[in-house]
């Protein structure tokens, strides 16, 4: 029996913005901010074992529920099956479209019956997205240009609430939530909050210092650096994807605070490294 830390999540834990202090320094060279969570709906299988009928059921339920989204969250659902080429090209250009062919998902049986039952929802401003039946039944995403992490987090919290309320109203079903392990996902690394809060930031000083040193420093700050091409995509230039490392054992508010504080520290140290490198 693996002794994992208890999840510190609740259905309201994303809503307590008042506990977050500060934001990412506006002077920091942050290109964009993205925060996502995964959610699974009670009564449907997780993607490695979900049946074709269940997958289509998730899609039908979400497509109908999403019509109830209001205000800045309102938008349209685009199924991958039968997608018009003009829509597909626009979603690719926006970097919204998830693709088939990921080796890990394929081996786990998550790409069976591709592309049936899969799709993407986004609002009019393209700042709120939901991926349907990719790695998880639902991936709820808030994103925008710049470094306003708090603003992105607030929209995410509203979005999670809207998705949950709409699905509940449509079907009577809630999200899979375990008292010990938090929100249930297809991948065990997402147990707990299932939340990944990230920024794309330029760190030329740290790049010159060495990627291994940056990785070690991120470890100390409970952060995780990646290349900007995603989890398996590698690194380009001096722009990094910096996110919270943990999902389980901390609340969403704690993880966002850790990311804000850590990114500010990395930026501060990057300026010091650049100055020292110029002086050499």
DRENMI-685493 format. One record per residue: residue in one letter; x, y, z of N, C-alpha, C, O in turn. Coordinates in steps of 0.2 Angstrom, whole numbers, padded with zeros to 4 digits, always signed. Example, Ala and Ser with C-alpha at 12.3 -4.5 7.8 and 13.67 -1.06 7.14 Angstrom:
A+0066-0028+0039+0062-0022+0039+0066-0016+0039+0071-0017+0042 S+0064-0011+0035+0068-0005+0036+0064+0000+0039+0067+0006+0040 
END
This chain:
X+0004-0006+0000+0000+0000+0000+0004+0006+0000+0008+0007+0005 X+0004+0010-0005+0008+0016-0006+0005+0022-0001-0001+0023-0001 X+0009+0024+0003+0007+0029+0008+0008+0036+0005+0013+0040+0006 X+0003+0038+0001+0003+0045-0003+0000+0050+0002-0004+0049+0007 X+0003+0057+0001+0000+0062+0006-0007+0063+0004-0010+0062-0002 X-0011+0065+0009-0018+0066+0008-0019+0072+0004-0016+0077+0004 X-0024+0072-0001-0026+0078-0005-0028+0083-0001-0032+0082+0004 X-0027+0090-0003-0029+0095+0001-0034+0099-0004-0032+0105-0006 X-0039+0096-0006-0043+0099-0011-0050+0099-0009-0052+0095-0005 X-0054+0104-0011-0062+0103-0010-0065+0106-0016-0061+0109-0020 X-0071+0106-0017-0075+0108-0022-0074+0116-0022-0075+0119-0028 X-0073+0119-0017-0072+0126-0017-0065+0129-0016-0064+0135-0016 X-0060+0124-0016-0053+0127-0015-0050+0131-0020-0046+0135-0018 X-0053+0131-0026-0050+0136-0031-0053+0143-0030-0051+0148-0033 X-0058+0143-0026-0062+0150-0026-0059+0155-0021-0061+0161-0021 X-0054+0153-0017-0052+0158-0011-0046+0162-0014-0040+0161-0011 X-0047+0166-0018-0042+0170-0021-0039+0175-0016-0033+0177-0017 X-0042+0177-0011-0040+0182-0006-0034+0179-0003-0030+0183+0000 X-0032+0173-0003-0027+0170+0001-0020+0170-0003-0015+0169-0001 X-0021+0172-0010-0015+0173-0014-0012+0180-0013-0016+0185-0014 X-0006+0181-0012-0003+0187-0011+0002+0189-0017+0006+0185-0019 X+0001+0195-0020+0005+0197-0025+0003+0194-0032-0002+0190-0032 X+0008+0195-0037+0007+0192-0043+0014+0191-0046+0018+0194-0043 X+0014+0189-0052+0021+0189-0056+0023+0196-0057+0019+0200-0060 X+0029+0198-0056+0032+0204-0057+0030+0206-0065+0032+0203-0069 X+0027+0212-0066+0025+0214-0072+0031+0215-0077+0030+0215-0083 X+0037+0216-0074+0043+0218-0078+0046+0211-0080+0050+0211-0085 X+0044+0205-0078+0047+0199-0080+0045+0198-0087+0039+0199-0089 X+0049+0195-0091+0048+0193-0098+0044+0187-0099+0046+0182-0102 X+0037+0187-0097+0033+0182-0097+0029+0182-0104+0025+0188-0105 X+0029+0177-0108+0025+0177-0114+0018+0176-0113+0013+0179-0116 X+0017+0171-0109+0010+0169-0108+0009+0165-0101+0014+0162-0098 X+0003+0164-0099+0001+0160-0093-0004+0155-0094-0009+0157-0098 X-0004+0149-0092-0009+0144-0093-0009+0140-0086-0004+0138-0084 X-0016+0139-0084-0017+0135-0079-0022+0130-0081-0027+0132-0084 X-0021+0123-0079-0026+0118-0081-0027+0113-0076-0023+0112-0071 X-0033+0110-0076-0035+0105-0071-0038+0099-0076-0040+0100-0081 X-0038+0093-0073-0041+0088-0076-0047+0086-0072-0047+0087-0066 X-0053+0084-0075-0058+0081-0071-0061+0075-0075-0061+0075-0081 X-0064+0071-0071-0067+0065-0073-0074+0065-0071-0076+0067-0065 X-0079+0063-0075-0086+0063-0073-0088+0056-0070-0087+0051-0073 X-0092+0056-0064-0094+0049-0061-0098+0045-0066-0102+0048-0070 X-0097+0039-0066-0101+0034-0071-0098+0033-0077-0101+0029-0081 X-0092+0036-0079-0089+0035-0085-0082+0033-0084-0079+0035-0079 X-0079+0028-0088-0073+0025-0087-0067+0030-0088-0068+0035-0092 X-0061+0029-0085-0055+0033-0087-0053+0031-0094-0054+0026-0096 X-0049+0036-0097-0048+0035-0104-0044+0028-0106-0045+0026-0111 X-0040+0025-0102-0036+0019-0104-0041+0013-0104-0040+0008-0108 X-0047+0014-0101-0052+0008-0101-0059+0010-0103-0063+0006-0104 X-0060+0016-0105-0067+0019-0107-0069+0015-0113-0065+0014-0118 X-0076+0014-0113-0078+0011-0119-0080+0016-0124-0080+0022-0123 X-0081+0014-0131-0083+0019-0136-0089+0022-0134-0090+0028-0135 X-0094+0019-0132-0101+0022-0130-0100+0027-0124-0103+0032-0125 X-0096+0025-0119-0095+0030-0114-0091+0036-0116-0093+0042-0114 X-0086+0035-0121-0083+0041-0123-0088+0046-0127-0087+0052-0126 X-0092+0043-0131-0097+0047-0135-0102+0050-0130-0104+0055-0131 X-0103+0046-0124-0108+0049-0119-0105+0055-0116-0108+0060-0114 X-0098+0055-0114-0095+0061-0111-0095+0067-0116-0097+0072-0114 X-0094+0065-0122-0094+0071-0127-0101+0074-0128-0102+0080-0128 X-0106+0069-0128-0113+0072-0129-0115+0076-0123-0118+0081-0123 X-0113+0074-0117-0115+0077-0111-0111+0084-0110-0115+0089-0109 X-0105+0084-0112-0101+0090-0111-0104+0095-0117-0105+0101-0115 X-0105+0093-0123-0107+0097-0128-0114+0101-0127-0115+0107-0128 X-0118+0097-0124-0124+0100-0121-0124+0105-0116-0126+0110-0115 X-0120+0102-0111-0119+0106-0104-0115+0113-0106-0117+0118-0103 X-0111+0113-0111-0107+0119-0112-0111+0125-0115-0109+0130-0115 X-0117+0123-0118-0121+0128-0120-0124+0133-0115-0127+0138-0116 X-0123+0130-0109-0126+0134-0103-0121+0139-0100-0122+0143-0096 X-0114+0139-0103-0109+0144-0100-0111+0151-0102-0114+0152-0107 X-0110+0155-0097-0112+0162-0098-0106+0167-0098-0101+0165-0096 X-0107+0173-0100-0102+0178-0099-0096+0177-0103-0096+0174-0109 X-0090+0178-0100-0084+0177-0104-0082+0170-0105-0078+0168-0109 X-0086+0165-0102-0085+0158-0103-0089+0155-0109-0087+0150-0111 X-0093+0159-0111-0098+0156-0117-0094+0156-0123-0089+0160-0125 X-0095+0150-0127-0091+0149-0133-0094+0143-0137-0100+0142-0137 X-0090+0140-0141-0093+0134-0145-0088+0128-0144-0083+0128-0142 X-0092+0122-0145-0088+0116-0145-0087+0113-0152-0092+0114-0156 X-0081+0111-0153-0079+0109-0160-0077+0101-0160-0071+0100-0157 X-0081+0097-0162-0079+0090-0162-0074+0088-0167-0074+0091-0172 X-0069+0084-0165-0064+0082-0170-0066+0079-0176-0064+0079-0182 X-0071+0074-0175-0074+0070-0180-0078+0075-0185-0083+0079-0183 X-0076+0075-0191-0080+0079-0196-0078+0086-0196-0082+0091-0199 X-0072+0088-0193-0071+0095-0192-0069+0098-0199-0065+0095-0203 X-0071+0104-0200-0070+0108-0206-0062+0110-0206-0060+0111-0201 X-0059+0109-0212-0052+0111-0213-0051+0118-0211-0045+0119-0207 X-0055+0123-0212-0054+0130-0210-0053+0130-0202-0049+0134-0199 X-0058+0126-0199-0058+0126-0191-0052+0123-0189-0049+0125-0184 X-0050+0117-0192-0044+0113-0190-0038+0118-0190-0034+0118-0186 X-0037+0121-0196-0031+0125-0197-0031+0131-0192-0026+0132-0189 X-0037+0134-0190-0037+0139-0185-0035+0137-0178-0031+0140-0175 X-0037+0131-0176-0036+0128-0170-0028+0126-0169-0025+0127-0164 X-0026+0124-0175-0018+0122-0175-0014+0129-0174-0009+0129-0171 X-0016+0134-0178-0013+0140-0178-0013+0143-0171-0008+0147-0169 X-0019+0142-0167-0019+0145-0160-0016+0140-0155-0016+0142-0149 X-0013+0135-0158-0010+0130-0153-0015+0127-0148-0013+0125-0143 X-0021+0126-0150-0026+0123-0146-0027+0116-0147-0029+0112-0143 X-0026+0114-0154-0028+0107-0156-0023+0102-0153-0017+0102-0154 X-0026+0097-0149-0022+0091-0147-0022+0086-0153-0027+0085-0156 X-0016+0083-0154-0015+0078-0160-0015+0071-0157-0014+0069-0151 X-0016+0066-0162-0015+0059-0161-0007+0058-0162-0004+0062-0164 X-0005+0052-0159+0002+0050-0160+0006+0050-0154+0012+0048-0155 X+0004+0053-0149+0008+0053-0143+0009+0046-0140+0004+0042-0139 X+0015+0044-0140+0017+0037-0139+0014+0034-0132+0012+0029-0132 X+0015+0038-0127+0013+0036-0120+0005+0035-0120+0003+0030-0117 X+0001+0040-0123-0006+0039-0124-0008+0033-0128-0013+0029-0126 X-0004+0032-0133-0006+0026-0138-0005+0019-0134-0009+0015-0134 X+0001+0019-0131+0003+0012-0127-0003+0011-0121-0004+0005-0120 X-0005+0016-0118-0010+0016-0113-0017+0015-0115-0022+0014-0111 X-0018+0014-0122-0024+0013-0125-0029+0019-0125-0035+0018-0126 X-0026+0025-0124-0030+0031-0124-0032+0034-0131-0036+0038-0131 X-0029+0031-0136-0031+0034-0143-0035+0029-0147-0035+0030-0153 X-0038+0024-0144-0043+0020-0147-0049+0024-0150-0051+0029-0147 X-0051+0021-0156-0057+0025-0160-0055+0032-0161-0060+0036-0162 X-0049+0034-0162-0048+0041-0164-0051+0042-0171-0051+0038-0175 X-0054+0049-0172-0054+0054-0167-0061+0054-0164-0063+0059-0161 X-0065+0049-0164-0072+0049-0162-0073+0051-0154-0069+0049-0150 X-0077+0055-0153-0079+0057-0146-0074+0062-0143-0074+0064-0137 X-0069+0065-0147-0065+0070-0145-0067+0077-0148-0070+0077-0153 X-0065+0082-0144-0066+0089-0146-0063+0094-0142-0060+0093-0137 X-0064+0100-0144-0062+0106-0140-0067+0111-0140-0071+0113-0145 X-0068+0114-0134-0072+0120-0133-0068+0126-0131-0063+0125-0128 X-0069+0132-0134-0066+0138-0132-0071+0144-0132-0076+0144-0136 X-0069+0148-0128-0074+0154-0127-0072+0159-0133-0067+0158-0137 X-0075+0165-0134-0074+0169-0139-0067+0173-0139-0064+0174-0144 X-0065+0174-0133-0058+0177-0132-0052+0172-0132-0047+0174-0132 X-0054+0166-0133-0049+0160-0133-0045+0160-0127-0039+0159-0127 X-0048+0162-0121-0044+0162-0115-0047+0156-0110-0044+0155-0105 X-0052+0153-0112-0055+0147-0108-0056+0142-0113-0060+0142-0118 X-0053+0136-0112-0054+0130-0116-0055+0124-0112-0054+0123-0106 X-0059+0119-0115-0060+0112-0112-0058+0107-0118-0061+0107-0123 X-0053+0103-0116-0052+0097-0121-0056+0091-0118-0056+0090-0112 X-0059+0088-0123-0064+0083-0121-0061+0076-0124-0059+0075-0130 X-0060+0071-0119-0058+0065-0121-0051+0064-0124-0049+0060-0128 X-0046+0069-0121-0039+0068-0123-0036+0063-0118-0039+0057-0118 X-0031+0065-0114-0029+0060-0109-0034+0059-0103-0035+0054-0101 X-0037+0065-0102-0043+0064-0097-0050+0065-0100-0050+0068-0106 X-0055+0064-0097-0062+0065-0100-0062+0073-0101-0064+0075-0107 X-0060+0077-0096-0060+0084-0097-0054+0087-0095-0051+0085-0089 X-0051+0091-0099-0045+0096-0097-0048+0103-0097-0049+0105-0103 X-0048+0106-0091-0051+0113-0091-0045+0118-0091-0041+0117-0086 X-0045+0122-0095-0039+0127-0096-0041+0134-0096-0045+0136-0100 X-0037+0138-0093-0037+0145-0093-0031+0148-0095-0025+0146-0092 X-0030+0152-0100-0024+0155-0102-0025+0162-0106-0030+0164-0108 X-0019+0165-0106-0019+0172-0109-0012+0174-0110-0007+0171-0107 X-0011+0179-0114-0004+0182-0115-0002+0186-0109-0007+0188-0105 X+0004+0186-0107+0007+0190-0101+0007+0186-0095+0006+0180-0095 X+0008+0189-0090+0010+0186-0083+0004+0187-0078+0006+0186-0072 X-0002+0188-0079-0007+0189-0074-0009+0183-0072-0015+0180-0074 X-0005+0180-0068-0007+0173-0065-0014+0173-0061-0018+0168-0062 X-0014+0178-0057-0020+0178-0053-0027+0179-0057-0032+0176-0056 X-0027+0183-0062-0032+0184-0067-0034+0177-0070-0040+0175-0071 X-0029+0173-0072-0030+0167-0076-0033+0162-0071-0037+0158-0073 X-0030+0162-0065-0033+0158-0059-0040+0159-0058-0044+0154-0057 X-0042+0165-0057-0049+0167-0056-0054+0164-0062-0059+0162-0060 X-0051+0165-0068-0055+0163-0073-0056+0155-0073-0061+0152-0074 X-0050+0152-0071-0051+0144-0071-0056+0142-0066-0060+0138-0067 X-0055+0145-0060-0060+0144-0054-0067+0144-0057-0072+0140-0055 X-0069+0150-0060-0076+0151-0063-0077+0146-0068-0083+0143-0068 X-0072+0144-0072-0073+0139-0077-0075+0132-0074-0079+0128-0077 X-0071+0130-0069-0072+0123-0066-0079+0123-0063-0083+0118-0064 X-0081+0129-0060-0088+0129-0057-0093+0128-0062-0098+0125-0061 X-0092+0132-0068-0097+0132-0073-0098+0125-0076-0103+0123-0077 X-0092+0122-0077-0092+0115-0080-0096+0110-0075-0100+0106-0077 X-0094+0110-0069-0097+0106-0064-0104+0107-0063-0108+0102-0063 X-0106+0113-0063-0113+0115-0062-0117+0113-0068-0123+0110-0067 X-0115+0114-0074-0118+0112-0080-0119+0105-0081-0124+0102-0083 X-0113+0101-0080-0114+0094-0081-0119+0091-0075-0122+0086-0077 X-0119+0094-0069-0123+0091-0064-0130+0093-0066-0135+0088-0065 X-0132+0099-0069-0139+0100-0071-0141+0096-0076-0147+0094-0077 X-0136+0094-0081-0138+0090-0087-0139+0083-0085-0143+0080-0088 X-0135+0080-0081-0135+0073-0080-0136+0071-0072-0137+0065-0071 X-0135+0075-0068-0135+0073-0061-0129+0070-0058-0128+0068-0052 X-0124+0070-0063-0117+0067-0061-0112+0073-0059-0112+0078-0061 X-0108+0071-0054-0103+0076-0052-0096+0073-0054-0095+0068-0058 X-0091+0077-0052-0084+0075-0053-0082+0069-0049-0084+0069-0043 X-0077+0064-0051-0074+0059-0047-0070+0062-0042-0065+0065-0044 X-0071+0062-0036-0067+0065-0030-0066+0060-0025-0071+0058-0022 X-0060+0058-0023-0059+0054-0018-0056+0058-0012-0052+0062-0012 X-0058+0056-0006-0057+0060+0000-0049+0060+0001-0046+0065+0004 X-0046+0054+0000-0038+0054+0001-0034+0056-0005-0030+0060-0004 X-0036+0054-0011-0032+0056-0017-0035+0061-0021-0032+0063-0026 X-0040+0065-0019-0042+0071-0023-0046+0069-0029-0049+0064-0029 X-0045+0073-0034-0048+0072-0040-0045+0066-0044-0039+0066-0045 X-0049+0062-0047-0047+0056-0050-0045+0057-0057-0049+0060-0061 X-0039+0056-0060-0037+0057-0066-0035+0050-0070-0034+0045-0066 X-0033+0050-0076-0031+0044-0079-0023+0043-0077-0021+0037-0077 X-0020+0048-0076-0013+0047-0074-0012+0049-0067-0014+0054-0064 X-0008+0044-0063-0008+0045-0056-0004+0051-0054-0005+0054-0048 X+0000+0054-0059+0004+0060-0057-0001+0066-0056+0002+0071-0053 X-0007+0066-0058-0011+0071-0058-0016+0070-0052-0021+0075-0051 X-0015+0065-0048-0020+0065-0042-0019+0071-0037-0014+0074-0038 X-0024+0072-0034-0024+0078-0029-0028+0083-0033-0034+0083-0034 X-0025+0089-0034-0028+0095-0038-0028+0093-0045-0033+0096-0048 X-0024+0090-0048-0023+0089-0055-0022+0095-0059-0023+0096-0065 X-0019+0100-0055-0018+0107-0057-0011+0108-0059-0006+0106-0056 X-0010+0111-0065-0003+0113-0067-0004+0120-0069-0007+0122-0074 X+0000+0125-0066+0000+0132-0067+0007+0134-0070+0012+0132-0067 X+0007+0137-0076+0013+0138-0079+0014+0144-0083+0009+0147-0085 X+0020+0147-0083+0021+0153-0087+0027+0151-0092+0031+0147-0091 X+0027+0154-0098+0032+0154-0103+0036+0160-0102+0034+0166-0103 X+0043+0160-0099+0047+0165-0097+0054+0165-0100+0056+0159-0101 X+0057+0170-0102+0063+0171-0105+0068+0171-0099+0068+0175-0094 X+0073+0166-0099+0078+0166-0093+0085+0165-0096+0088+0160-0096 X+0088+0171-0100+0094+0170-0103+0100+0169-0098+0105+0166-0100 X+0099+0172-0092+0105+0172-0087+0105+0164-0085+0111+0162-0085 X+0100+0161-0083+0100+0154-0081+0102+0150-0087+0105+0145-0086 X+0100+0151-0093+0102+0147-0099+0109+0147-0100+0112+0142-0101 X+0113+0153-0099+0120+0153-0100+0123+0150-0094+0129+0147-0094 X+0120+0150-0088+0123+0147-0082+0122+0139-0083+0127+0135-0080 X+0117+0137-0086+0117+0129-0088+0110+0127-0086+0107+0128-0080 X+0107+0123-0090+0100+0120-0089+0100+0116-0083+0095+0116-0079 X+0105+0112-0081+0106+0108-0075+0105+0112-0069+0102+0110-0064 X+0108+0117-0069+0108+0122-0063+0101+0125-0062+0099+0126-0057 X+0098+0126-0068+0091+0129-0068+0086+0124-0065+0082+0125-0061 X+0087+0117-0067+0083+0112-0065+0084+0111-0057+0079+0110-0054 X+0090+0111-0055+0092+0111-0048+0088+0116-0044+0086+0115-0038 X+0089+0122-0046+0086+0128-0043+0078+0127-0043+0075+0129-0038 X+0075+0125-0048+0068+0124-0048+0066+0119-0043+0060+0120-0040 X+0070+0114-0043+0068+0109-0038+0068+0112-0031+0063+0110-0027 X+0072+0116-0029+0072+0119-0022+0066+0124-0021+0064+0125-0016 X+0064+0126-0027+0058+0131-0027+0051+0127-0028+0046+0130-0028 X+0051+0121-0028+0046+0116-0029+0042+0118-0036+0036+0118-0037 X+0047+0119-0041+0045+0121-0048+0047+0115-0053+0052+0111-0051 X+0045+0115-0059+0047+0111-0064+0048+0114-0070+0043+0117-0073 X+0054+0114-0073+0055+0117-0079+0054+0113-0085+0056+0107-0085 X+0052+0115-0090+0051+0111-0097+0053+0115-0102+0053+0121-0102 X+0054+0112-0108+0054+0116-0114+0047+0118-0116+0042+0116-0114 X+0047+0123-0121+0041+0126-0122+0037+0122-0127+0031+0124-0129 X+0039+0116-0129+0036+0112-0134+0032+0106-0130+0029+0102-0133 X+0031+0107-0123+0027+0102-0120+0031+0097-0116+0038+0098-0116 X+0028+0092-0113+0031+0088-0109+0036+0083-0112+0041+0082-0109 X+0035+0082-0118+0040+0078-0122+0044+0081-0128+0047+0078-0132 X+0043+0088-0128+0045+0091-0134+0052+0094-0134+0054+0096-0139 X+0055+0095-0128+0062+0098-0128+0062+0105-0128+0057+0109-0127 X+0068+0108-0128+0069+0115-0126+0072+0119-0132+0075+0116-0137 X+0069+0125-0133+0071+0129-0138+0073+0136-0135+0070+0139-0131 X+0079+0139-0137+0082+0145-0135+0082+0146-0128+0084+0141-0124 X+0080+0152-0125+0081+0153-0118+0074+0154-0115+0073+0157-0109 X+0068+0152-0118+0062+0152-0116+0060+0146-0112+0060+0140-0116 X+0057+0146-0106+0056+0140-0102+0048+0140-0100+0046+0145-0099 X+0046+0134-0100+0039+0133-0097+0040+0131-0089+0043+0126-0088 X+0039+0136-0085+0040+0135-0078+0033+0133-0074+0028+0137-0075 X+0032+0128-0070+0026+0126-0067+0027+0124-0060+0033+0122-0058 X+0022+0123-0056+0022+0120-0050+0024+0112-0051+0021+0109-0056 X+0028+0110-0046+0030+0103-0047+0024+0098-0044+0023+0093-0047 X+0021+0100-0039+0017+0095-0035+0010+0096-0037+0008+0101-0040 X+0006+0091-0037-0002+0091-0038-0005+0089-0031-0011+0091-0030 X-0002+0084-0028-0005+0081-0022-0002+0083-0015+0004+0084-0015 X-0007+0084-0010-0004+0086-0004-0004+0094-0003-0003+0096+0003 X-0006+0097-0008-0007+0105-0007-0013+0107-0010-0016+0104-0015 X-0016+0113-0008-0022+0116-0011-0020+0119-0017-0014+0121-0019 X-0025+0121-0022-0024+0124-0028-0021+0131-0026-0016+0134-0030 X-0023+0135-0021-0021+0141-0019-0013+0141-0017-0010+0145-0019 X-0012+0136-0013-0005+0135-0012+0000+0134-0018+0005+0137-0018 X-0002+0130-0022+0002+0129-0028+0002+0135-0033+0008+0136-0036 X-0003+0139-0033-0002+0145-0037+0002+0150-0034+0006+0153-0037 X+0002+0150-0027+0006+0155-0024+0014+0152-0024+0018+0157-0025 X+0015+0146-0024+0022+0143-0025+0024+0145-0032+0030+0147-0033 X+0020+0145-0037+0022+0146-0044+0024+0154-0044+0029+0156-0047 X+0019+0158-0042+0021+0165-0042+0027+0167-0039+0031+0171-0042 X+0028+0165-0033+0034+0167-0029+0040+0164-0032+0045+0167-0032 X+0040+0158-0035+0046+0155-0038+0048+0158-0044+0054+0159-0045 X+0043+0160-0048+0044+0163-0055+0047+0170-0053+0052+0172-0057 X+0045+0174-0048+0048+0180-0047+0055+0179-0044+0059+0183-0046 X+0056+0174-0040+0063+0173-0038+0068+0171-0044+0073+0174-0044 X+0065+0167-0048+0070+0165-0054+0071+0171-0058+0077+0172-0061 X+0066+0176-0059+0067+0182-0063+0073+0186-0060+0077+0189-0063 X+0072+0187-0053+0076+0191-0049+0084+0188-0050+0088+0192-0051 X+0084+0182-0049+0091+0179-0050+0093+0179-0057+0100+0179-0058 X+0089+0179-0062+0091+0179-0069+0094+0186-0070+0099+0186-0074 X+0091+0191-0068+0094+0198-0069+0101+0198-0065+0106+0201-0068 X+0102+0195-0059+0109+0195-0056+0114+0191-0060+0119+0193-0061 X+0111+0185-0063+0116+0181-0067+0118+0185-0073+0124+0185-0075 X+0113+0188-0076+0115+0192-0082+0120+0198-0081+0125+0199-0085 X+0119+0201-0075+0124+0206-0073+0131+0204-0072+0136+0206-0074 X+0131+0198-0068+0138+0195-0067+0141+0192-0073+0147+0193-0074 X+0137+0190-0078+0140+0187-0084+0143+0193-0088+0148+0192-0092 X+0140+0198-0088+0142+0204-0092+0149+0207-0089+0153+0209-0093 X+0149+0206-0082+0155+0209-0079+0161+0204-0080+0167+0206-0079 X+0160+0198-0082+0166+0193-0083+0170+0195-0089+0175+0192-0090 
END
